[in-house]
Amino acid sequence: MLTVSELTTRIKGCIEVPELMELAVVGEISNFKHHSSGHMYFTLKDDRSRVKAVMFRGRNRYLRFRPENGQTAAALGSIGLYEPNGEYQLYVNELLPQGLGDLHLAYEQLKEKLAAEGLFAPEAKRLLPALPRRVAVITSPTSAALRDVLSVTQRRFPGMPVVVVPAIVQGDEGPASVVRAFSLAEASGADVVLLVRGGGSIEELWTFNDEQVARAIRQCSIPVISGVGHETDFTIADLVADQRAPTPSAAAELAV
């Protein structure tokens, strides 16, 4: 005879085998719960079966999108047995949305959230000064975008004071750097702020799709013009800003 624990241990040994250690399982997310511990618990299902899944905090902290019930996703991980409950489950290392990529999905989710809060509303937009006394520019101090802004500004209004507020505009440090730059821009005495950078891929422009950057734009006491990327690039920052310009040069033209 076996005890329950002994039986569970035997089953665990049968399940946790090499061929079940590296899996990619596609299914619909249901019963999703983001626990206060930081771990994510959910079920992956299709029209015939379902499997419980867990994605621990150390793994899900790198997700760029928010998993939701009804989404179809590919879960990469391994099968294991949770002995206290005698249940097998999928331990997820990576979660990839199917259809839209994770960045595009994250963009749409944040866009929907901020729109519901009214951050894009026309009545929230502030008027630009007819002629600013001083212009603040948030960007990389070595960028072509800054050179374009300075060239246009000085051509259209020679002698216009321009305060350059350095910021990291790409990578993991970008959002926090841009948020800090807004505080400095407000203290500079400028009466319009230009947030600019050149074009790039969605990954390279991701700083401007960050929620904290969006809120910093809306909370800024000075009107903000965004000039991020090329004409076809649209970011969350463009939607929140008081005026969107298709390029950094166009942002300078709007300002002066």
N, C-alpha and C positions, 0 to 999 in steps of 0.2 A: 504494500500500500504506500501511497505517496501523500505527503501533506500538500495543502494548496500551494504553499511557497515552493516546494520542490517541483510540483507540476509546472508552475509558472516559470521557474528557472529553466526547466527543460525546453519549454516552448520558446522562451527568450533565446536560447541557444540555437534553436531551429530557424528563428526569424532573422536574427542578426548575423547574416552571412554576407560574404563579399559582394555577391550579385545584387544585394539590396542596400548597399552602402552608398552608391552613387546613382541616384535616380532623378529623372525629370518627369513630374506628374502634372498633367493638364486637367483642370476641372474648374467648376464654378465655385466661388467662395460663398459660404453661408455660415450662419451662427458666429459671425466674427465678433471677437471681444478683445479689446486692447486693455489688458489688466493693469491695475495700479502699480504692479511690480515692473511694468514695462514690457512684459512678455505678451505676445499675440497668440490667441487661440482661435482656431476656426476649423471648418469642415470643407474639404474639397469633394465635390460630387459631380456625377454625370447622371444620365437618365436611368442608370441601373444600379449604381453603387455609390458609396461615400466612404471617406476615410478621415479620421481626426488628424489635425495637424497643429504643430506648435512652432513658433518662431521666436526664439529667445531675444531678450533685449539687446544683447551684444551683437546680434545679427540684424534685427530690424531697424536699428538706429541709422543704418545706411540707406534705407529705403527713401526714394525721392517722391513716391506717391503714397496716398493713403488707401490701403485696402478697404473695399466696401463689399457688402453682400451683393451678389448678382454679377460681380466682375468675373471674367474668365482669366485665369492666371496659370503660369507654369511654375511649379514649386520644385526647386532643386534641393535635394537633401538625401536623407537616409531613413530606412524603416527601423524602428526600435520598439521594444515592449516596455511599457510603464508598469512595473511589477505591482505596486500597491493597488492598482485597479484591474490588473490582468488584461489591459487593453494595448493593442498595437497602435502606433501612430507614426505619422510622418514628421520627422525633425527637419525643419526647413532652414537651409542656409541662405538661399536667395529666392526672391519672389519676383517674377517678371510678368507684367500685364500682357495679355495677348490682344492684338489689334493695335491700339495706340501704344507707342513706346512710353516708358515710365516718365520721361521728362514731359512729353506732350500731355499725358494724363495728369501729372502734377500741375501743369500750367492751367488746364481746364478746370481742375478742382479748385485751385486758388482763385481763378477768375470768377467762378460761380460764387464762391464764399464772399469775396470782397464786393461783388456786385450786389449781393443780397444785403450787405451792410451799408450800401450807398456810397462807397468810395469812388465810384465812377460817375456819379450823378452829375448832370450838367450844372445844377444849382450849387454844387460843391466847388465848382471851378472859380478861381479868383482871376480878376482882370490883371493883365500885365500893365506895368507903368508905361505911359506914353513915351517917356524918355527917362531911363534909369540914371541915377546919380553914380551908381557903382554896380558892377556885375560880378557875381561870384560864379566860378566854374569848378564843378566837382568832376574830376577825371584823373587819369594817370598823368603825372607831370612830364613824362617822356613820350606821350602819345602823339600820333599824327592828328588825332581829334583836337587836341589842345592847340596845335599849330594852326589848324584850320580856323578855330574859333578866334584866336588872336589876330589872324590875318584879316578875317572878315570884320571884326570889331574895329580895328584900327583904320581899315579902309572906309568904313561907313561913318565912324565917329572918332577921328584922331584925338588921342588924349583921354578917351574914356577909361576911367580906372577899372582895371580887371583884377580881381583877387582869385588866385589859383588855390584851390583847396585840394591837396593831394589825396588820392584814394586808390585803393586796390580795386580794380574793376573786373577781375577774373579770378576764379578759383575759390577754394573754401573760405579764405579770409576776406573775400570781397564784400559780402553783405554787412558784416560788422564794421568794416572800414568805411563803407559808404554811409552807414547810419551815423558814425562819429563825424564824418565830414559835414553832414547837414547841421550838426550843432555848431561847428566852426563857421559854416557859411552864415548862419543866423547872427553870429556874433561879429561878423566882418563889416557890418554897416552897409552891405549890399541891399538893394531892393528888388532884385530878381536873381534867381539861381538857375544855372544851366547844368544839367546832369547829362554828360556826353561820353560816348566812346565809339570807336569805329565798328565796322561789321564783323560778323563771325558766325560760327555755328550756334545752335541752341545751347550746347554745353558751354561755349565761351561767353555767351550772353546771359548765363543763368543767374548771375548776381542781380540782374534787373528783373528777375521773376521771383525774387525772394519776398516773403510776406513782411518781414521787418523793414526792408527797404521801402516797400509800398506804404507802410504806415508812417515811416519817417517823412516821406514826400507829403502825405496828407496832413501831418501834424506840423510841418514847417510853417513858420509864420510869414514866410516870403513866397510870392508866386514862383512856381517851378516850371521850367521848360525842359522837356526831355528830348534829347537828340541821340538816340541809341541805334547804332547799326546803319543799315542802308534803308532805302525806301520801303522794301518789302518786309523788313523786320518789325514785328510788333511784340512788345514786352508788356508785362504787368505795369512797369514803371510808366510806359507811354499812356496807359489807360487811366492811371491815377493822377498823372501830372496835370497842371492847369492848362498846358498847351503842349501838344506833341509836334515835334519837327522831324522830318524824314531823315535828316543827317545832322551831324554836329555843325556844319556850316550854316545850314538852314536855321538851326537853333540860335546861332549868333545873329542872323539876319532878323529873326523875330524879336530878339532882345533889344536891338538898336536900330 
